[in-house]
Amino acid sequence: MIVSEQRETGKREHLILEHLSQVKLIARRIHERLPVSVSLDDLISAGIVGLIAAIDRYDSSHDVKLKTYAEYKIRGAILDSLRGLDWAPRQQRKRAKLIEGAIAALEQKRHQVPTEEEIAAYLGLPVSEYQEWLSEAQGLTLGSLEGIGSQENRYDLLSYLSSADEQWPSRIVERAELESLLAEAIEKIPHIERTVLNLYYYEEITLREIAEVVGLHESRVSQLKAQAVLRLRSLLAKPQSLSQLNASSRSRKSLP
């Protein structure tokens, strides 16, 4: 019995050490989006907690690789730790909310995705000042695609892999529906913003590398990424507005 427990403990410790580099990689990728005041070591510590939870709850019968399951748990633990912090001044959060509200109001009024100039005009700002607001919102959009909705009714893309005590079929259906909504919303945003999101979230390349690919300055790419995320948050927070956009799009296509 004691030998068996020791063997299991040894196996657990081996898995932790084996996946430690994965924790550091995810933590560094998240850290580069944050202000310098946020400690990388703190993110790594939170990620290790997520890794341990993944190892303890992993069930190979679900046909999911441990590395894949661990990635979601690690990232989720880091994001959870960050949600407990408030590194951004209140004014920055207020401005991000104003941008999100402006996008939603313009979409509802015109039934189409507003341009950057239209959003700036709605807010009564010169485009240059509006772009400064977007730059400030960069750190605030961290995890915005992972967690959509209110605190009471949050959809979490990164925690869809449930633990043993949750109902897998229902969670899979929820995730499929949200992915469908997200895919539709992404199709509605401007091409350059869609490109930036794809390169950043799916290809996982840095903002500097994206800037080289699209031929823009890194700071401008950062603004476009922040604006794209705020657009998606606005659309996904109100699915009915997405339906209106789809209906408008279909009617435009049917015109001779």
PAZAPA-4460 file (N, C-alpha, C; in steps of 0.05 Angstrom, whole numbers, plus 32768, in hexadecimal, padded with zeros to 4 digits):
% residues 256
    n_x    n_y    n_z   ca_x   ca_y   ca_z    c_x    c_y    c_z   seq   type   mol
   8011   7FE8   8000   8000   8000   8000   8011   8019   8000     1      M     A
   8025   8019   8012   8037   8030   8014   8047   8033   7FFB     2      I     A
   8050   801C   7FF0   8060   801D   7FD7   804F   8028   7FC0     3      V     A
   8036   8020   7FBF   8024   802A   7FAA   8020   8048   7FAC     4      S     A
   801C   8052   7FC5   8018   806F   7FC9   8031   807E   7FC1     5      E     A
   8049   8073   7FC8   8062   8080   7FC1   8065   8081   7FA3     6      Q     A
   805D   806B   7F96   805F   806A   7F78   804D   8080   7F6C     7      R     A
   8035   8083   7F76   8022   8097   7F6C   802D   80B3   7F70     8      E     A
   8038   80B7   7F88   8043   80D2   7F8E   805B   80D8   7F7C     9      T     A
   806B   80C4   7F77   8082   80C8   7F66   8079   80CE   7F49    10      G     A
   8064   80C0   7F40   805A   80C5   7F25   804E   80E1   7F23    11      K     A
   8041   80EA   7F38   8035   8104   7F38   804A   811A   7F36    12      R     A
   805F   8117   7F46   8075   812A   7F47   8083   812B   7F2C    13      E     A
   8086   8114   7F1F   8093   8112   7F05   8082   8121   7EF0    14      H     A
   8068   811E   7EF1   8057   812C   7EDE   8057   814A   7EE2    15      L     A
   8059   8153   7EFB   805B   816F   7F01   8074   817B   7EF5    16      I     A
   808B   816E   7EFA   80A4   8177   7EEF   80A5   8176   7ED0    17      L     A
   8098   8161   7EC5   8098   815E   7EA8   8088   8174   7E9A    18      E     A
   8073   817F   7EA7   8063   8193   7E9B   8069   81B0   7EA6    19      H     A
   807E   81B2   7EB6   8084   81CC   7EC1   808B   81E0   7EAB    20      L     A
   8099   81D7   7E96   80A0   81E9   7E80   8087   81F4   7E72    21      S     A
   8072   81E4   7E71   8058   81EC   7E66   804C   8203   7E76    22      Q     A
   804E   8201   7E90   8044   8216   7EA2   8053   8230   7E9D    23      V     A
   806E   822E   7E9B   807E   8246   7E97   8078   8253   7E7C    24      K     A
   8074   8243   7E68   806E   824E   7E4D   8053   825D   7E4D    25      L     A
   803F   8251   7E58   8024   825D   7E59   8026   8277   7E6A    26      I     A
   8033   8276   7E80   8036   828D   7E92   8044   82A4   7E84    27      A     A
   8059   829E   7E75   8068   82B3   7E67   8057   82C0   7E51    28      R     A
   8047   82AF   7E43   8036   82BA   7E2E   8021   82CD   7E39    29      R     A
   8016   82C6   7E50   8002   82D7   7E5D   8010   82F0   7E68    30      I     A
   8027   82EC   7E74   8035   8302   7E81   803C   8318   7E6D    31      H     A
   8043   8311   7E55   804B   8326   7E41   8034   8339   7E3A    32      E     A
   801C   8331   7E41   8005   8343   7E3B   7FFE   8355   7E53    33      R     A
   800D   8352   7E69   8006   835F   7E82   8019   8375   7E88    34      L     A
   8011   8388   7E9A   8024   839D   7EA3   803C   8390   7EB2    35      P     A
   8052   839D   7EB2   806A   8393   7EBF   8067   838E   7EDD    36      V     A
   8053   839B   7EE8   804F   8398   7F05   8045   837D   7F0D    37      S     A
   803B   836D   7EFA   8031   8352   7EFF   8049   833F   7EFF    38      V     A
   804C   8330   7F14   8063   831E   7F17   8060   8304   7F06    39      S     A
   8074   82FE   7EF6   8074   82E4   7EE7   8074   82CD   7EFA    40      L     A
   8083   82CF   7F10   8085   82B9   7F23   806A   82B2   7F2F    41      D     A
   805A   82C7   7F34   803F   82C3   7F3F   802D   82B3   7F2B    42      D     A
   8031   82BA   7F11   8021   82AC   7EFD   802A   828F   7EFB    43      L     A
   8044   828A   7EFD   804E   826F   7EFC   8043   825F   7F14    44      I     A
   8043   826B   7F2B   8039   825D   7F43   801C   8256   7F40    45      S     A
   800C   8268   7F35   7FEF   8263   7F30   7FEC   824C   7F1B    46      A     A
   7FFE   824D   7F07   7FFD   8239   7EF2   8003   821D   7EFD    47      G     A
   8016   821C   7F10   801D   8202   7F1C   8006   81F6   7F2B    48      I     A
   7FF6   8208   7F38   7FDE   81FF   7F46   7FCB   81F2   7F32    49      V     A
   7FC8   81FF   7F1B   7FB6   81F5   7F06   7FC1   81DA   7EFB    50      G     A
   7FDB   81D8   7EF8   7FE7   81BF   7EEE   7FE2   81A8   7F01    51      L     A
   7FE6   81AD   7F1B   7FE1   8198   7F2F   7FC4   818F   7F2F    52      I     A
   7FB2   81A3   7F2C   7F95   819C   7F2B   7F90   818B   7F12    53      A     A
   7F9D   8191   7EFC   7F99   8182   7EE3   7FA3   8165   7EE7    54      A     A
   7FBA   8162   7EF3   7FC5   8148   7EF7   7FB4   8137   7F0A    55      I     A
   7FAA   8144   7F1F   7F9A   8135   7F32   7F7E   812D   7F27    56      D     A
   7F74   813E   7F14   7F59   8139   7F0A   7F59   812B   7EEF    57      R     A
   7F70   8127   7EE3   7F71   811D   7EC8   7F66   8100   7EC7    58      Y     A
   7F56   80FC   7EB3   7F4A   80E1   7EAE   7F4F   80DA   7E91    59      D     A
   7F60   80C7   7E8C   7F68   80BF   7E71   7F51   80B3   7E61    60      S     A
   7F3C   80AA   7E6F   7F25   809E   7E61   7F15   80B2   7E50    61      S     A
   7F1A   80CC   7E55   7F0C   80E0   7E45   7F19   80E6   7E2B    62      H     A
   7F2F   80D8   7E24   7F3C   80DA   7E0B   7F46   80F6   7E05    63      D     A
   7F51   8103   7E1A   7F5D   811D   7E18   7F79   811B   7E23    64      V     A
   7F8D   8125   7E15   7FA9   8124   7E1E   7FAC   8135   7E37    65      K     A
   7FBE   812B   7E49   7FC3   813A   7E61   7FCE   8156   7E5B    66      L     A
   7FDF   8158   7E47   7FEB   8172   7E40   7FD5   8186   7E39    67      K     A
   7FC1   817D   7E29   7FAB   818E   7E21   7F9A   8196   7E39    68      T     A
   7F93   8183   7E4A   7F83   8189   7E61   7F92   819B   7E74    69      Y     A
   7FAC   8196   7E77   7FBD   81A7   7E89   7FBE   81C3   7E7F    70      A     A
   7FC0   81C7   7E65   7FC2   81E2   7E5A   7FAA   81F3   7E62    71      E     A
   7F92   81E8   7E60   7F7A   81F6   7E68   7F79   81FC   7E86    72      Y     A
   7F81   81E9   7E95   7F81   81ED   7EB2   7F96   8201   7EBB    73      K     A
   7FAD   8200   7EAF   7FC3   8213   7EB5   7FBA   822F   7EAE    74      I     A
   7FB1   8233   7E96   7FA8   824D   7E8D   7F91   8258   7E9E    75      R     A
   7F7E   8246   7EA4   7F67   824E   7EB4   7F6F   8256   7ED0    76      G     A
   7F82   8248   7EDC   7F8C   824F   7EF7   7F9A   826A   7EF7    77      A     A
   7FAA   826F   7EE2   7FB8   8289   7EE0   7FA4   82A0   7EDD    78      I     A
   7F90   829C   7ECB   7F7C   82B1   7EC7   7F6B   82B6   7EE0    79      L     A
   7F65   82A0   7EEE   7F56   82A3   7F07   7F65   82B4   7F1B    80      D     A
   7F80   82AF   7F1C   7F90   82BE   7F2F   7F91   82DC   7F27    81      S     A
   7F91   82E1   7F0D   7F92   82FD   7F04   7F77   830C   7F08    82      L     A
   7F61   82FC   7F07   7F47   8309   7F0C   7F45   8313   7F29    83      R     A
   7F55   8308   7F3A   7F55   8312   7F56   7F65   832B   7F5A    84      G     A
   7F74   8333   7F45   7F84   834B   7F47   7F75   8362   7F39    85      L     A
   7F7E   837A   7F3F   7F72   8392   7F31   7F89   83A4   7F2B    86      D     A
   7F99   839D   7F16   7FB1   83AC   7F10   7FAB   83C5   7EFF    87      W     A
   7F93   83C7   7EF3   7F8D   83DD   7EE2   7F7E   83F3   7EF1    88      A     A
   7F85   840C   7EEB   7F76   8422   7EF7   7F59   8421   7EF0    89      P     A
   7F48   842B   7F01   7F2B   842B   7EFC   7F24   8439   7EE2    90      R     A
   7F33   844E   7EDC   7F2D   845D   7EC3   7F30   844C   7EAA    91      Q     A
   7F44   843A   7EAB   7F49   8429   7E94   7F32   8415   7E90    92      Q     A
   7F28   840A   7EA6   7F12   83F8   7EA5   7EF9   8407   7E9B    93      R     A
   7EF5   841F   7EA5   7EDE   842F   7E9D   7EDE   8434   7E7F    94      K     A
   7EF6   843B   7E74   7EF9   8440   7E58   7EF3   8427   7E47    95      R     A
   7EFD   8411   7E50   7EF9   83F8   7E41   7EDA   83F2   7E40    96      A     A
   7ECC   83F7   7E57   7EB0   83F2   7E57   7EA1   8406   7E45    97      K     A
   7EAB   841F   7E43   7E9F   8433   7E31   7EA2   842A   7E14    98      L     A
   7EBA   8420   7E0D   7EBE   8416   7DF2   7EAB   83FF   7DEC    99      I     A
   7EAA   83EC   7DFE   7E98   83D5   7DFA   7E7B   83DE   7DF7   100      E     A
   7E73   83F2   7E07   7E58   83FC   7E06   7E53   840A   7DEB   101      G     A
   7E67   841A   7DE2   7E64   8428   7DC9   7E61   8415   7DB2   102      A     A
   7E71   8400   7DB2   7E6F   83EB   7D9C   7E53   83DF   7D9C   103      I     A
   7E49   83D7   7DB4   7E2F   83CB   7DB6   7E19   83DD   7DAD   104      A     A
   7E1A   83F7   7DB5   7E06   840A   7DAD   7E05   840F   7D8F   105      A     A
   7E1D   8411   7D83   7E1E   8416   7D66   7E15   83FE   7D56   106      L     A
   7E1C   83E6   7D60   7E13   83CD   7D52   7DF4   83CB   7D53   107      E     A
   7DE9   83D1   7D6B   7DCC   83D0   7D6E   7DBE   83E4   7D5C   108      Q     A
   7DCA   83FC   7D5A   7DBD   8411   7D4A   7DBF   840D   7D2C   109      K     A
   7DD7   8403   7D23   7DDC   8401   7D06   7DDC   83E5   7CFC   110      R     A
   7DDB   83D1   7D0E   7DDB   83B5   7D06   7DF3   83AD   7CF5   111      H     A
   7E0A   83B9   7CFB   7E22   83B2   7CED   7E3A   83B9   7CFF   112      Q     A
   7E51   83AD   7CFA   7E68   83B2   7D0B   7E72   83CF   7D06   113      V     A
   7E75   83DF   7D1B   7E7E   83FB   7D18   7E9B   83FC   7D12   114      P     A
   7EA3   8411   7D04   7EBF   8415   7CFE   7ECC   8423   7D16   115      T     A
   7EE7   8424   7D16   7EF6   8431   7D2B   7EEE   844E   7D2D   116      E     A
   7EEB   845B   7D16   7EE4   8477   7D15   7EC8   847C   7D21   117      E     A
   7EB5   846A   7D1B   7E9A   846D   7D26   7E9A   8469   7D44   118      E     A
   7EAA   8457   7D4E   7EAB   8453   7D6C   7EB7   846B   7D79   119      I     A
   7ECC   8476   7D6D   7ED9   848E   7D79   7EC5   84A5   7D79   120      A     A
   7EB7   84A9   7D63   7EA3   84BF   7D61   7E8D   84BC   7D75   121      A     A
   7E84   84A3   7D79   7E6F   849E   7D8D   7E78   84A6   7DA9   122      Y     A
   7E91   84A1   7DAF   7E9D   84A7   7DC9   7EA5   84C5   7DCB   123      L     A
   7EA3   84D3   7DB4   7EAB   84EF   7DB4   7EC9   84F3   7DB6   124      G     A
   7ED8   84E1   7DAA   7EF5   84E2   7DAC   7F02   84E4   7D90   125      L     A
   7F19   84F0   7D8E   7F29   84EE   7D75   7F32   84D1   7D73   126      P     A
   7F36   84C7   7D5B   7F3E   84AC   7D57   7F58   84A6   7D66   127      V     A
   7F6B   84B9   7D66   7F84   84B5   7D73   7F81   84B0   7D91   128      S     A
   7F6E   84BF   7D9E   7F6A   84BB   7DBB   7F5B   84A1   7DC0   129      E     A
   7F49   849A   7DAE   7F3B   8480   7DB0   7F4F   8469   7DAF   130      Y     A
   7F63   846B   7D9D   7F77   8456   7D9A   7F89   8455   7DB3   131      Q     A
   7F8C   846B   7DC1   7F9B   846B   7DDB   7F8B   845B   7DEF   132      E     A
   7F70   845E   7DEF   7F5F   844F   7E01   7F62   8431   7DFB   133      W     A
   7F64   842A   7DE2   7F67   840E   7DDA   7F81   8403   7DE5   134      L     A
   7F97   8413   7DE3   7FB1   840A   7DED   7FB0   8405   7E0B   135      S     A
   7FA1   8416   7E19   7F9E   8412   7E36   7F8E   83F9   7E3C   136      E     A
   7F7B   83F2   7E2A   7F6A   83DB   7E2F   7F78   83C0   7E2A   137      A     A
   7F90   83C1   7E1F   7F9E   83A8   7E17   7F9F   8394   7E2E   138      Q     A
   7FA8   839D   7E46   7FAB   838B   7E5C   7F90   8382   7E67   139      G     A
   7F7B   8393   7E63   7F61   838C   7E6E   7F53   8376   7E5E   140      L     A
   7F5B   8372   7E45   7F4E   835E   7E35   7F59   8342   7E39   141      T     A
   7F6C   833F   7E4B   7F77   8325   7E52   7F61   8312   7E5B   142      L     A
   7F5F   82FB   7E4E   7F4A   82E8   7E56   7F2E   82EF   7E4D   143      G     A
   7F2B   8304   7E3D   7F11   830C   7E35   7F03   82F9   7E23   144      S     A
   7F12   82E9   7E14   7F06   82D5   7E03   7F03   82BB   7E13   145      L     A
   7F11   82B8   7E29   7F0E   82A0   7E39   7EF6   82A2   7E4A   146      E     A
   7EEF   82BA   7E54   7ED8   82BD   7E65   7EC5   82D2   7E5A   147      G     A
   7EAE   82CA   7E50   7E9B   82DC   7E45   7E82   82DC   7E56   148      I     A
   7E77   82F3   7E5C   7E5E   82F5   7E6B   7E62   8301   7E86   149      G     A
   7E4C   8302   7E95   7E4D   830E   7EB0   7E5A   82FA   7EC3   150      S     A
   7E60   8304   7EDB   7E6D   82F3   7EEF   7E5A   82DC   7EF7   151      Q     A
   7E40   82E1   7EF6   7E2D   82CC   7EFE   7E27   82B9   7EE7   152      E     A
   7E2B   82C1   7ECE   7E25   82B0   7EB7   7E3C   82B1   7EA4   153      N     A
   7E52   82A5   7EAD   7E6B   82A7   7E9D   7E6F   828D   7E8D   154      R     A
   7E76   8291   7E73   7E7D   827B   7E62   7E9B   827A   7E60   155      Y     A
   7EA7   8264   7E67   7EC4   8262   7E68   7ECF   824F   7E53   156      D     A
   7EDB   825A   7E3E   7EE5   8249   7E28   7EFC   8238   7E31   157      L     A
   7F0B   8241   7E45   7F23   8232   7E4C   7F1F   821E   7E62   158      L     A
   7F07   821C   7E6C   7F02   8207   7E81   7EED   81F3   7E79   159      S     A
   7EEA   81F0   7E5E   7ED5   81DE   7E55   7EDB   81C1   7E5A   160      Y     A
   7EF5   81BB   7E60   7EFC   819F   7E67   7EF5   819C   7E84   161      L     A
   7EDF   818D   7E89   7ED4   818C   7EA4   7EE3   8177   7EB5   162      S     A
   7EE0   817A   7ECF   7EEA   8166   7EE1   7ED6   814F   7EE3   163      S     A
   7EDD   813A   7EF1   7ECD   8121   7EF1   7EB1   8125   7EFC   164      A     A
   7EAD   8139   7F0D   7E93   813D   7F1A   7E80   814E   7F09   165      D     A
   7E89   8157   7EF1   7E77   8167   7EE0   7E6C   8156   7EC9   166      E     A
   7E57   8160   7EBD   7E4A   8152   7EA7   7E57   815A   7E8C   167      Q     A
   7E66   8148   7E81   7E74   814E   7E68   7E62   8155   7E51   168      W     A
   7E4D   8146   7E4B   7E3C   814C   7E34   7E31   8169   7E34   169      P     A
   7E27   8172   7E4B   7E1C   818D   7E4C   7E31   81A2   7E48   170      S     A
   7E49   819D   7E54   7E5F   81B0   7E50   7E68   81B2   7E33   171      R     A
   7E68   819B   7E26   7E70   819A   7E09   7E5C   81AA   7DF8   172      I     A
   7E42   81A7   7DFE   7E2E   81B5   7DF0   7E31   81D3   7DF4   173      V     A
   7E36   81DC   7E0D   7E3A   81F8   7E13   7E51   8203   7E03   174      E     A
   7E67   81F4   7E03   7E7F   81FD   7DF5   7E7A   81FF   7DD7   175      R     A
   7E6C   81EB   7DCB   7E66   81EC   7DAF   7E55   8204   7DA7   176      A     A
   7E41   820A   7DB8   7E31   8222   7DB3   7E41   823C   7DB4   177      E     A
   7E52   823E   7DC8   7E62   8256   7DCC   7E76   8258   7DB5   178      L     A
   7E82   8242   7DAD   7E95   8243   7D96   7E87   824C   7D7D   179      E     A
   7E6E   8243   7D79   7E5F   824C   7D62   7E59   826A   7D62   180      S     A
   7E51   8274   7D7A   7E4D   8291   7D7D   7E66   82A0   7D78   181      L     A
   7E7C   8296   7D83   7E96   82A4   7D80   7E9F   82A5   7D63   182      L     A
   7E9B   828E   7D55   7EA3   828D   7D39   7E93   82A1   7D28   183      A     A
   7E79   82A3   7D2E   7E68   82B6   7D20   7E70   82D2   7D26   184      E     A
   7E76   82D8   7D3F   7E7E   82F3   7D47   7E99   82FB   7D39   185      A     A
   7EAC   82E8   7D38   7EC6   82EE   7D2C   7EC3   82F5   7D0F   186      I     A
   7EAF   82E8   7D01   7EAB   82ED   7CE5   7EA1   830A   7CE0   187      E     A
   7E96   8317   7CF5   7E8A   8331   7CF2   7E9E   8348   7CF6   188      K     A
   7EB5   8342   7D03   7EC8   8358   7D08   7ED9   835D   7CF0   189      I     A
   7EE6   8375   7CEE   7EF6   837B   7CD7   7F0D   8367   7CD2   190      P     A
   7F14   8364   7CB9   7F28   834F   7CB1   7F42   8352   7CC0   191      H     A
   7F4C   836A   7CC4   7F66   836E   7CD1   7F65   8365   7CEE   192      I     A
   7F4F   836B   7CFB   7F4C   8362   7D17   7F49   8344   7D19   193      E     A
   7F3B   8338   7D06   7F38   831B   7D05   7F53   830E   7D01   194      R     A
   7F64   831A   7CF0   7F7F   8310   7CEB   7F90   8311   7D04   195      T     A
   7F8F   8327   7D12   7F9E   832B   7D2A   7F96   8316   7D3F   196      V     A
   7F7C   8312   7D43   7F73   82FE   7D56   7F7C   82E2   7D4F   197      L     A
   7F7A   82DB   7D36   7F82   82C1   7D2D   7FA0   82BC   7D32   198      N     A
   7FB0   82CF   7D2B   7FCD   82CC   7D2F   7FD4   82CB   7D4D   199      L     A
   7FC6   82DB   7D5D   7FCD   82DD   7D79   7FC3   82C5   7D89   200      Y     A
   7FA9   82BE   7D85   7F9D   82A9   7D96   7FA1   828D   7D8B   201      Y     A
   7FA1   828A   7D70   7FA2   826F   7D65   7FBF   8268   7D5C   202      Y     A
   7FCC   827B   7D4F   7FE8   8276   7D47   7FFB   827B   7D5F   203      E     A
   7FF1   828A   7D73   8001   828F   7D8C   801C   829D   7D86   204      E     A
   801B   82B1   7D75   8033   82C0   7D70   8031   82DB   7D7E   205      I     A
   8047   82E8   7D83   8047   8301   7D93   803D   8318   7D83   206      T     A
   8036   832E   7D91   802D   8346   7D84   8042   8351   7D71   207      L     A
   805B   834F   7D79   8071   8359   7D69   8073   8349   7D4F   208      R     A
   806F   832F   7D50   8070   831E   7D38   8058   8324   7D26   209      E     A
   8041   8328   7D33   8029   832F   7D23   802D   8349   7D14   210      I     A
   8039   835D   7D22   803E   8377   7D15   804E   8373   7CFC   211      A     A
   8062   8361   7CFC   8072   835D   7CE5   8062   834F   7CCE   212      E     A
   8050   833E   7CD6   803F   832F   7CC2   802C   8342   7CB4   213      V     A
   801E   8353   7CC4   800A   8365   7CB8   8014   8380   7CAF   214      V     A
   802E   8386   7CB6   803A   839F   7CAD   8030   83B7   7CBC   215      G     A
   802B   83B4   7CD6   8022   83CA   7CE7   8035   83CB   7D00   216      L     A
   8034   83E2   7D0E   8044   83E5   7D26   8038   83D4   7D3C   217      H     A
   8049   83CA   7D4D   8040   83B8   7D63   802A   83C5   7D74   218      E     A
   802D   83DF   7D7A   8019   83ED   7D8A   7FFE   83ED   7D7C   219      S     A
   7FFE   83F0   7D62   7FE5   83F0   7D53   7FD8   83D4   7D53   220      R     A
   7FE8   83BF   7D51   7FDE   83A4   7D53   7FD1   839F   7D6E   221      V     A
   7FDE   83AA   7D83   7FD3   83A7   7D9E   7FB8   83B5   7DA0   222      S     A
   7FB5   83CC   7D93   7F9B   83DA   7D93   7F86   83CA   7D85   223      Q     A
   7F8D   83BF   7D6E   7F7A   83AF   7D5E   7F71   8396   7D6D   224      L     A
   7F84   838A   7D7B   7F7D   8372   7D8B   7F69   8379   7DA1   225      K     A
   7F6F   838F   7DAF   7F5D   8398   7DC5   7F42   839E   7DBA   226      A     A
   7F41   83AC   7DA4   7F27   83B4   7D98   7F17   839B   7D8F   227      Q     A
   7F25   8388   7D83   7F18   836F   7D7A   7F0C   8360   7D92   228      A     A
   7F1A   835E   7DA7   7F10   8350   7DBF   7EF8   835F   7DCA   229      V     A
   7EF9   8379   7DCB   7EE2   8388   7DD5   7EC9   8385   7DC3   230      L     A
   7ECE   8384   7DA9   7EB8   837F   7D96   7EAB   8364   7D9C   231      R     A
   7EBC   834F   7DA0   7EB1   8334   7DA5   7EA3   8333   7DBF   232      L     A
   7EAD   8340   7DD3   7EA0   8340   7DED   7E84   834D   7DEA   233      R     A
   7E83   8363   7DDB   7E69   8370   7DD7   7E55   835E   7DC9   234      S     A
   7E5F   8350   7DB4   7E4D   833E   7DA5   7E44   8326   7DB5   235      L     A
   7E57   8319   7DC4   7E51   8301   7DD3   7E41   8307   7DEC   236      L     A
   7E43   831F   7DF6   7E33   8326   7E0E   7E15   8328   7E07   237      A     A
   7E0F   832E   7DEE   7DF4   8331   7DE5   7DF0   8321   7DCB   238      K     A
   7DEB   8307   7DCD   7DE7   82F6   7DB6   7DD2   8301   7DA2   239      P     A
   7DBE   830F   7DAD   7DAA   8319   7D9B   7DB5   832D   7D87   240      Q     A
   7DC9   833C   7D8F   7DD5   8350   7D7D   7DE4   8341   7D67   241      S     A
   7DEF   832A   7D6D   7DFC   831A   7D58   7DE8   8310   7D44   242      L     A
   7DD1   8308   7D4E   7DBB   82FE   7D3C   7DB3   8315   7D29   243      S     A
   7DB1   832D   7D34   7DA9   8344   7D23   7DBE   8349   7D0E   244      Q     A
   7DD8   8347   7D15   7DED   834B   7D02   7DEB   8335   7CEC   245      L     A
   7DE6   831C   7CF4   7DE4   8307   7CE0   7DCC   830C   7CCD   246      N     A
   7DB5   8314   7CD8   7D9E   8319   7CC8   7DA3   8330   7CB4   247      A     A
   7DB1   8345   7CBE   7DB7   835B   7CAD   7DCA   8353   7C97   248      S     A
   7DDE   8342   7C9E   7DF1   8338   7C8A   7DE3   8327   7C75   249      S     A
   7DD0   8316   7C7D   7DC2   8305   7C6A   7DB1   8316   7C57   250      R     A
   7DA4   832B   7C62   7D92   833C   7C51   7DA3   834B   7C3D   251      S     A
   7DBB   8354   7C45   7DCC   8363   7C32   7DD5   8350   7C1B   252      R     A
   7DDA   8337   7C22   7DE3   8324   7C0D   7DCC   831D   7BFA   253      K     A
   7DB3   831F   7C03   7D9D   8318   7BF2   7D95   832E   7BE0   254      S     A
   7D9F   8346   7BE4   7D98   835D   7BD2   7DA4   8359   7BB6   255      L     A
   7D95   8361   7BA1   7D9F   835D   7B86   7DB7   836F   7B80   256      P     A
***
